[in-house]
Amino acid sequence: MKLYVFPTSRALRKEREKLLQNESFLPKLTTIDDFETRAVIVPSKVYANDDTRLILLKKAADFKDFKKLHIDDEFFRFIKNSSYFFRFFEELENERVKFDLLKEADIYAEYSEHIEILEFLKKRYEKLLDKHGYFDNITLPKEYILNENYLKGFESVTIKLEGFLTNFELEILEKASKITEIVIEYKCNKYNKKMTQRFEKYDFKLEDGYLYRLNISEKSYKKVEQLKNRCKGRYISFLNRISQVAYVKKKIDEFIKSGIEPENIAIILPDESFKEYLDLFDTLNNLNFAMGFDFSKSEVFKALSIFEESLKISNIETEYEIKKFGLEDIVEKWKERSNRTLSFEEFRLLIEDFLLFARKDETKILKEELEDFSFLYPYLKDYSLKKILHIFINRLREKKLDDTKGGKITVLGLLETRGVDFEAVIVPDFNEGLVPKPSEKDLFLDSVLRKKASLPTKKDRENLQKYYYYELFRKAKFAAVSYVENEIDSKSRFLEELDFLEKERYEGKSLNKILLDFKETNFFEDRDIVIDYDFSEEFISSTKLKDFLECPRRFYYKYIKGLKDFPMPSILPKNNEAGNILHESLKSVYDKKDRYFSVEELKKEFKRSVYSILESNNLYLRLDIDIWIKKLEPFFENEVKRFNEGYYVFEREKRKYTEFEGFKLEGKIDRVDHNGKYYQVIDYKSSKVESPTKKSLENLKDFQLIFYYLLIKDIGEIEGLYYYDLNSAKMVKEQFLEEKIELLRETLNELREKRVDFKKCDDLKYCRYCPYKIICNRM
């Protein structure tokens, strides 16, 4: 019997359908993953599941030098970061790279200490696996033997290779080729040269642009056919992401009208989050989302998240959400236990209380996850309900729900296209940073060291993705590519290499009609908004005033309509997140002592404070904070110098209120220093501070320091108002106090009018990051 091995289950199903249509005899078909799993065995050992691996790795990391990797070993955060270790160790074994080779390649000893620690961690982990009778993908290459009975069941094995084989995979195939005939069908092009080079050890001389049959058993190869590109493609740019949905729908309509069956059309998503846009406008259920939907979008997940939030904070928003979801009884039942440890049975009862919010498929996922979680739970016994629930919810965040709508047009990720042909393909989001998508595997080593150690580099991984895209387009008759191009986003440079794609143009209005399927729309707020509003009735902060002066319409949406900004979820820190943590940490430091006379003591206290506030397992945010601690060295030195000169911190983060020109002003002052004689008012800035000039008074909109002065002017003699630049440790003094007070007086007097025109701003730079720009039709 012959065995044919396909890169994905989808490719296998396509081949089976083709054979059944032709009434052909069905040979044995399998996937590359299934073949590799069956072709090797590890006698007397059991494959370790993910939770077992995590627990054993945590035990292995219990040694003093592990902290030098600057990765938190606290279990709550270790869970999130463990994947970096697993991927790195698996890659070393799969590429047959020893730590000695890494040390040899590290000629400047830049990574020597980290390499030693990682090697020690790996050895400890492998010993624990062995002790408990387990193996995993890290130890498999050392412990496997061929499953000869399985391989002898086939007279030949033909592998339809799409992409790349590791050195370990090649080793398996070489050994297997002595038992049965091993043939690889290989497409050679300019993007898989690394794989082509690996085949050179068999004396295979391969040319770009051809399909080959590589016989590993006989060490021979045959040129099968020339790979021709039949694709006719178009590309187009848009100012924003959602406009691409109209383009996708337009191209689907064109392709179907040209005679292509819906089943032969595919939408490929470089960033799978785009499926949310597509699903929103898929009113006729034409699409089939192969990657499924995020469990985090389910009602039961939202209910769990609201409950978790209610354990941490109680405010109007959480109370509203609790009532909206009908969670009052659950909150009342469990909230008093939020800071306690619970037995697993108690935790199970809590989760089962949420099953009434779950559909059948969601209930299945919840129950399965509970069973898996029971294995991990004993290692969380010292954690409170709040922390355990957070871990459980994060695990659920990774789960997927199958798409059951049954549309005929497939939406899938890039890897699912391997080995599959489509007549027409549509690829939105063809942007730099997404095509090709950067990898996280270079956390421990840079590309130079990787290249010296013969590990795949960033460029190798990019080329592999380019190979998949190139093959996808090459096999299609038609292709449509779109991308976002604005001040932030740009097209992928890879687009320049696809010379078979031509630029396309559509009129924006025609595409908008596709997206917004109605004649007249009030979706955009284009009308004038002139209403009665009295600024003197409410407290005004400098931020509130700045919002109005920059854009009255933004003020209207934010403060009068109360429309809140809900930022998109991201693993990257929000713009102000690190800055807020720095502010909070400095307050905590000076709450403890109002002055420090040792740089080391101040720095130590700041680090203790900042890491206690950093309740996050986000590695990127932690990296931001680590960088800031290094950047703040001059700041710590300047602080101690000031304290030695007689200053001390008099007040910090104090909210104050006053009246000025008949208006009620409010503000929270970062810091006030005193030297026994006079005061200095200080505002921290984590962004660069420019020295004030006469010209900066023109069109002044930010009166923050002036508000601070008015709020505190009765305290005593004020020497000056300062922006404290945390980057440079320089204090930039306000030079135009009187002029700005007069400008503020004039500005407030203009607000006395009770009839206010909340017009859109004239300067479009304020629209760039505005959360209301879509409503204003300024995308």
N, C-alpha and C positions, 0 to 999 in steps of 0.2 A: 504494500500500500504506500502511496505517495502522500506526503504531508506538505501542505502549503501554509506558510506563516505570514500573517498580515500585521501591519503596524498598529491598527486599532480595531475595535469591535465593529465600528461603522464600516470600515473597509471590508471586513469579513462578510458582513451582512449584504453589502452591495454585490460582492462576488457571488454569494450564494443565490441571490435573486437573479443575477445574470445567468447562472448555470441552470436554474430551474426554468427560466423562460426558454432557454435553448434545449430543454429536455435532455441536458447532458448528465452523464454519470457524476455523482457528487463525490469528489475526493475528500480526504480528511482535511479540514480547515481549522486553524487556531490562530490566536494572537501571539505576538512576540513575547508579551509578559507571561502568558500561560505556558508557552513553550519553554522559556527559561526556568520557570518555576518547576516544571515537570522534569526537565533534563538534568537537574542536579538535586542531590539530597544531602542532608547532614545526619548521619546515623545517630540514633539514641538521643537526639535533642529535639526540642520543640521551638517553633518560630515564636519569638516574643512579640506580643501586641504593643501598641503605642504606649499604653499606660504602664506596662511592665518596663519598657525601655526608659520612660521618663523617670520612674522611681529609682531604677538602678543607676541612671546617669546622675541623679541628684545625690545618691549615696556616694558615687564615685567622686563627685565634686567636693566632698567634705574633707578638704585639706587646706592648709594655711595659704599656700601660694596661689590658690585659685582666685583670690581677690585681686591679684595683680592683672587679671584680664579685664578688670573694670566691668564685670557683668554680675549683677546682683544675684547672690546665691539664696536669697530669701525665696521660699517655695512659690509664693504668690507670683513673683516676677520671673522666677526661673522657668516656670511652665512656658511662658511666652517666648523666652529666648533659647530654649533647648533645641529648637529646630536648626539653629545655626550650627551647633555642634554636630548634630546627626548628619546634616548635609555635607559638612566639611569632611568628617571621618569616612562617610560612604564614598565620597569622591576620591579620596586618597586610595582607598582599597580598590575601587573600580578601575582606577587608572594605574594601579600597581606602583604607587609612589610611596617610598618609605620616608620617615622623618629625617633619616640621615641625609637623604637627597635634598630635602628642604634646607637643612643646616648648611650643606655644602653650597647650595645655590645662594644662600643669604650671605654673600661675601663681605658685606659691611656690618653684619651682625645686628641689623636693625630689628629683626624679629626673633633673635635667638632666645630671649627669655620666654616670650610667648610660645614659641615652638616647643621648648622644653616642658612648659606647663601643659600644653595641649597633648603632647605625647604621654605625659604622666597620667593625665585624665583618661585618655583612651585606653591605656594599659589597665588602669583600675576598673574601668567600665567592662572591658572584655573579661577580666577575671571574675567579676560579679555575674556576668552572663553565664560563663562556664560553670561557676559554682552552683548555680540554680538550674542547670541543664537547658539553657536557652541558646539560641543563635539568632542573629538578625542580619540585615544587609551589610553591616560593618564587618561581621566575623564570617559571613558566608564565603567570601573569596578565599579564606584561609582554611576552612573546614570542609568544604564540599567534596563530594565524589560524584562522578557521572552516574546517572540512572540508566545503566546499560540496557536493562530490560525494556524500558520505554523506547529508547533510541533504536533498538533492534527490531522493533515493531514496524519500522518504515524502511522501504528500500531506498528512499531519498527524501530529503527535507529541503524545500525551496523557500528561502526567506526573501520576501519582497521588502527590501530595505528602504526606509524613508528617513534619512537623517544620519545618525551617528551611532557607532558601536564603540563602547569603552574597551580598554585593553582586556578587562576581565571577560567581557562578552566574546571578544575575539578568541580568547584562550579556551572558553567553553566550546566554541564552534570548531576550533582546531582539534581538540581532543575528540569531539563528537564525530569529526570527519574520518576518524580511523575506525569508527563503528558502522556508520552509514554515510551515504553520499550527502554532502552539504553543498548546496548551491545558493548563491546570493544574487538576486536581481538588483542591479545597482545603476542609478541614473547619475551620470557624472556632469557637474556644471561648475561654474566658477565660485559657487558659494559653499561647496563641500570639499574643498581641496585638502582639508586636514584629514578627512576620511580617505581620500584618494592616496594621500601620502602613507597612511597606515597600510594600505593594500600593496605598497611598493615592496614590502618585505617578501611577498610571494612572487616578485618579478612581474607584477601586473602593470603594464604600460597603458594607462587609460587617458583618453582624450575627452575634453569638455564637449558636451552636446550629444552624447550617445548613451544608449541603454546597453548594459553589459550583463552577461551571465558569468559569474565568477565561481568556478568549481574549486572549493577549498580542498576537497579530497584529492583531486588530481593536480592541483596547483596550475590550473589552466583557465583561460578566459576566452570569451567569444563576444564580439561586437554584434548586438542583435539588430539595432535600428538607430537611425538618427532621430534625435528629439527635436521636433519642429514646434515652433510657437505659432499657433493659429489664432491667438487672441486679438480681438479688436477692443480696445479699452478707452475709457474717457475718465478724466478727473476734474474736480471742481472744488472751489474753496468757499467757506462760509464764515461769517463773523462770529457766530455762536454755535454751540453744539447741537441744540435742539432743532435748528433749521435743517440739519442733515436728515432728520426723520422724513420730512417732506420729499427730499431727494430720493431716499430709499424707496418710498412708496411710488414715486414717479417712475423710477427705473423698473420696479417690479411690474408696473402696468405696461411699460414699453416692451419688456422682455416677453410677457405673456401674449401681447398683441402680435409679436413677431413669430409666434408659434412655439415658444419654449414652454414645456410643461412645468407647472409650479414645483413639482418634485425635483426638477433639475436646476432650480434656482437656490442659491445659498447666500446668506448674509453672514459675513465673518466679522467678529468683534475683537479688535485688538485690546479693548478695555471692556470687560463684560458688564460693567455698570451701565453701559449704554442700553442694555436690554430693558431697563426701567422706562426709558423714553419710548422705545419701540412698543413695549407692551401697553403703555398708556394710550397710544394712538391706534392700536390693533383692534379696532372696534368690531371687525368682522371675523376675528379669530383666524386669520390667514397664516399666522406664523406659528412655528413649532420651535420652542426654545430648548435645544438639546442639552444645554448646561443646567436646565432647571431654574428654579427661583430660590432666592436666598430665604432661608428659614426665618431670618431676622425681619422679613416683611410680613410674617404671619401675625394674626391677632393674638395668639397665645404668647408669642415672643414679646410683643409690645406690652401685653399685660404683665408678664414677668419683669420686664425692664422698668415699667412704671412702679411696680411693687418694690423693686430694688432701689429705685430713686427715692421712694417714700421712706425707706429705712435710713437714708442718708440725710435727707432734708425735707422739711415741711414748709410749703409755701402755697400761694394761691394756685399756681400752675399745677403742682402735683395733686392738690386737693381736687381740682377740676378734673384731671385725668382719672383719678381714683373713682370719682362719681360717674364719669363717662363710661368707664369699663365695668362698673358695678363691683369694685374691689373692697368696699367698705368693710364687709365681714371678714375677709381674708386679712386685711391690714390690722384690724382690731384683734384678730386671733393670734397673729404672729409678731406684731411689731415689738411688743415688750420683750420678746426673746431675741431681738436682732443682734444684741451684743453678747449673747450667750453661745456656748458650744452646744451643738445638737447631735444626737445619735443619728446614724444613717436612716433608721426607721422613721424618726421624726422628720428628717429632711425629705424622705420619700412622701410622707403624708402632706407636707407643704406643696411639693410639686404636683401631687395628685389633685390638690385643691384647684389647680389651674386647668385641669383636663376639660372642664366644661367650656373653656374658650377654644378648644382645639378641634380641628376636623379629624377625620379618621386617619389620614396619612400623617398629620402632625402628631396625633396621639402615639402612633407607632414609633416615630422618631424620639419622642420624649421618653417613652418606656425603654427603648433600646439604650438611649443615652444614660438613663438612670441605672440600668444594669451595668454598663461599662464604668460608670462613676463610682459604683459601690466598691470596685477594686481599688480605686484611688483614695477613697474617703478616709480610710484609717490613717493616712499620712497627713490629713488635714484636721485631725482631731483637736488640735489646739486653736483652730481658727474659729472666729465668730460666724454666725449665720450670714452676716453681711458679706464677708470675704468669700465664704464658700459659695454663696449664691452668685457672686460676681464671676468666679471661676466657671461655674456650671453654665451661666449665660454665655460666657465667651466661647465655650465648647459648642453650644448650640448655634452660635453665630456662624460657624464653619459648615453647618449642615445645609443640604439642598432639598427642595421639594420638586418632584417631577412635574413637568408641564403636561396637563391632561386635556388641553383644549383640542389637540389633534390637527393643527394647521398643516398645510402641505409644503409651505416654504420653510426651509430649515434655517435656524439661527444658531451658530456654533462658534466656539473658540478656535484659535489657530491650530492647536495640536490635534483637534478632532478632524481636521481636513486631510491628515496624512493618509495617503493611499486611496483617496476618494476623488472622483471626477465630477465636476458640475459643468453644465453648459453655460451658465451665467453666474457670476459672483459679484457681490456688492460689499465693499469694505469702507465703512465710515471710520472716523477718528484716525485717519492715516497721518498721524502727527509725530513730530520729533518727541522722543521720550516714550512713545507707545509702539512705534514701528521703527526699529526693533525695540522691544521692552527691555530695560536694564535688569540685570540679575542681582540678587542679594548674596551670591555665593562668595564674593570677594571680601567678606568681612574680616578674615584673619590674615590674608596675604594680598599684596598688590599685584598688578598685572605683570610687572617686570619679573618678580620672583616666581610667579606662576609659569611664565614662559620658560624660565631657566629650569624649572622643575618638571617641564613637560605636562603641566596641568592645563586644562582648557582655560583660555583667557577670556576677557570680556569681548574681544573681537571675535573669537571663535564662536561664542554663544550668539552674538549678533548675526554672524554669517549663517548659523544654523537656522535662525528664524527667517533670514532672508531666503534661504533655500526653500523653506516651506511656502512662503509667499510666492516665490518665483514659480514653483511647481503648480501651485493653485491657479495662477494666472495662465501659465503656459498651456495647461490642459483645457482651459475654458474657451468657449467661442467668444464670449463677451464679458467685459469687466467694467465695473463702475466704482470709482474711488472718490471719496470726499474727505476733506480735512478742515480744521478750524484755523483761520489765519487772522490774528489781531495783534494787539500790543504785547500779549503774553504768549500766545500759541503760534507755532509755525509748522509748516508741512515737514514731513519726514524727508531727510536728505536721500533716503533710499528711493524716493519717487523719481529722482533724476536718473537713476540707473535703469528704470523701466521705460525704455524708449518706445515701446509699443503703445503707451498711453498718451492720448491727446487731450488738450484742454477743452473743457465743455462750458457752455454758458446757459443759464436759465434766468428768466426774469424773476426777481424775488417775490413779486406780488402773486405770480401764478403758483409758486410753491407754497406761499402762505395760505392760499385758498385750499390747497390740499390738506394742510395741517389743521386749519380752522374751518371746519366744514359748515359754514353758515354765511348768509348774505351780508348782513351788517353785524358788526361785533363791537361790544363795549369792553372787550378784553383789555385794550389799552386805555388808560385814563388820559385822553387828549383834551378834555374840557377844561375851561378855566375854573379854578376853585377860589372864590372870594367869599369869605364868611366873617361873621363877628367873632372876634377873639381878643381877650384882654390879657396881655402878657404880665400885667401888674398883679393879677390875682394869684399867680402861682410862683413858687420859687424858681429862679433861673440859675442854672450852673453855667460855667464857661463852655462846657461841651454842648449843652443845649443851645446856647447862643451861637456857637460856631456852626452847629447843624443848620440853624435858620439862615445865617449869613451866607453859608456856602450854597444851600439849596432850600428855599422855603417849602418846596413840595416834599422833600425828604422829611423836614420837620413835621409836616402835616401827617404823613403816613406813620411816622415813628411815635409822635407824642400825642396827637389828637385821635387818629384812628387806632393807635396801639398795635400796628402790624409789626410782628417780631421777625427778626432775621433768623432763619434756621439754616446754618451752614451745612454743606455736604460733608458726610463722614469721610475721614481721611486718616491714614496712619501717620501722616506728617503733622507736626505741631501747628496749631493755629498761630497766626501772625503775632498776637499779643500774649500767647500762653507763657512763654519763657519770661517775658517782661513782667507779667503779673506775679509770677513765682518769685522773681528777684525782689520786687517791691514788698511782698508779704514776708520774705525772709529777712530783709533789712529791718522791717518793723519788729519782727520777733527778736532779732539780735539786740536792738536798742531798747526793747521792752525789758530785757534782762539787765542790761547795764547802759548807762547814758554816755559812757566814754570808754575807750580802750587805749592802753599805752603800749601794747605789744601787737605787732603785725600778725605774728603766729597765733596769738590768742583770738584776735578778731577773725582771722581766716578760719580757724578751727570752729569757732562758734557759728560763723556763717554757713560753713559746710554742713554742720550738724543740723542747723535750721532748715537749709534748703532741701536736704535729702529727707527730712521728716515731713516736709510739705509735699514733696514730689511723690504723691500717692498715685503712681502711674507705672504700668508695665510697658509703656511705649519707649522702645529703645532710641527712637529718633529724638524724642523730647529729652530723654536723659543725656543723650549726646550733646544737645543744645546747652543744657545746664553745665555739663562737664567743660565745654568750651568756654562758657561764660566765667566759670570759676578761675580758669587760667587767665582770661582777659582782665579780670578784676584785680590782679596783682597790684597795678599802679594805684587803683582806687583804695585798696586796703592801706597802702603806704601813705597816701595822701590823707586818709582819715586819721591815722595815728599822728601824723604831723600836725594836723589841725587841733587834735585833742591836747597835744603837748603845748600848743600855743594858747591854750586856755578855753577853747570851745567845748561845749558838751551838748548833747541832744536834749532839747527842752521839751519838744512835742513831736509826735509822729502819727501820721494818718488820722488827724483830728478833724472831724466834720464841724463846720462853723456856719453861722448865719448872720446876715446883716441887711441893712437897707441902704439904698443909694439911688438918689434921684426919684424916689417914690417906687422903686422896684425892689423886690425881695431877692437877695442873692444868697447862694449857698455853694459850698465846695468842701472838699476833703483835702487838706494840705499834707503833702508827703512828709514834710519835716520842717521844724523850726529849731535853729541852733542859737545858743546864748553864750556869751563869754563874761557874764556878770555886769556888762555895761550896756551892750546893744544886741539886737537880734538879727539873724539872717533867715530869710524865708527861702526854702529849697524845694525844687521839683526834680525828681529823678527822671532821667531820659536814657532809655536803652538804645535809642536810635541816635544818629549823628545830630549834634546841635550846631547850628550856624550862628555866628555872632550877629547881633541886631545891627541894622543900618537904617539910615534915614529913609532909604528907598523901601525898606520893609514895612514902613508905616502906610504905604499906599495899599489900599484894598485890604487893610488888616481885618482878619476874621477870628484870630485866636487871642483871647484876652486872659489866658489862664493865670499868668503871674499877677496881672492887674487885679483879678478877682481875689487871689490870695492876699494881696496887699490890703484891699478894702475889707476883707474878712478879719484881718488881724492887726490893723493899723493902730488900734487903741491899746495894744499890749505893752507898748513902750517904744523906745527909740529903735527904729529899724534901719540897719546899716545898708541893706540891699536885698534885692530879689535875685535868685540865681537858678539857672538850669544846671543841674549836676550831670554832666556827660559821663555815664558809666563806662563808655568805651575808652575815653582818653583820660579820665579822672580829673578833667578840667571843669571848673565852675565858671559858667558864662553869665556875666552880670547883665541885668536889664538896664539899658542906658537911657531909655526914653520913657521913664515912668510918668512924668507930668503930661507929656504929649499923648500917651496912650490912655490916661485917665480921661483927658478931654475928648479923645476919639470915642471912648466908651460912653461918655455922657451924651455925645451927639447921636451915637448909635441907638441908645436906649430911648432918647427923645423921639426918634423916628418910629419907635414901636408903640407910641402912645395912641396912635390911630386904632380905633376899635374895629374898623373894617379892614381886614388883612387879605392881601392877594398872595395866596400860596402858589406862586408861579414856579415853573421849572427853571433850573439854573441856566445861565447863559454859557458858562464855562464847562465844556463837556468832560474836562479832566475829573470832575467830581463824580461823574457817572461810572467811571471805570470799575470801581469796586463797590458801587452802591447796590444794596440788596433790592432796591425798588426799581432798578433800571428797566426791567421787563415790563412792569406796569406802565412806566412812562414811555415805552416804545423807544428806548435808547440803548438797544442791545448792540 
